Amino acid sequence: MAEVLILPAVYMGLVIGLYEFFAIHKDLAFRGSHFLKHFWHSLLVTMVFIFVLMNIDFVLVNVPAIASIPYLGNHIVLRIVIGLITLLKVHGSGVVARGAGGIGSIGETWVHALIITALIQASPFAWPSLSGLLTTYLPFLPV
């Protein structure tokens, strides 16, 4: 069994989660705790999705309920399902926030949602290259 990647999921989730927060919510005027709720929502959910994608074998072994659902035991199908959930979550959070603030345009939400979903889906494959850069330029961070 491969090692469980926790810190890479945190690092990638931090970067992509911050991008998601600022891209989706850049036009919305948040104040106080409303701002913090959207911030933590985008950050933590992104980290969870990236953790599952980076440790897909670990998740399938340790959460047998997922593997017991027909077709979800397949890595590719599980990645597609997580991608669809991510796309709906990112788009939905933009729509809910827009409905609360009444500001923003509908056209950019799908583009940003697709970009963020692609970044989340690509993060397990990009990590080997990015870990080398991280150790070179930020040697004080554990990898």
C-alpha angles and dihedrals in degrees: 000000000000122000119269112251109215105150094045089054090050093048095046091041091052094052097041093040091054090048090050092050095050096039098048097036101034095110096042123095108226124179133189120328093359088065092049093049092055091044095053092041094056094041100047098041091049090052091050093050092048091047091054093047094047093046101035094142091050092049094048092050097044098039103049091174089073094049091047092062109091113261094001090094086071113092095219094049091048091051090051092049091049089048092053092047089049092050092050092044094051094044092044094051090052092049094046092048091045091050090052094047099031090218133113141052126275096220098068097049096073092046092051091043091053092047093049092046090050091049092050092047092047096046097090090052095044096048097082090058095040094049089062090053091046093053091046100048101025104032093162092067117089113236 
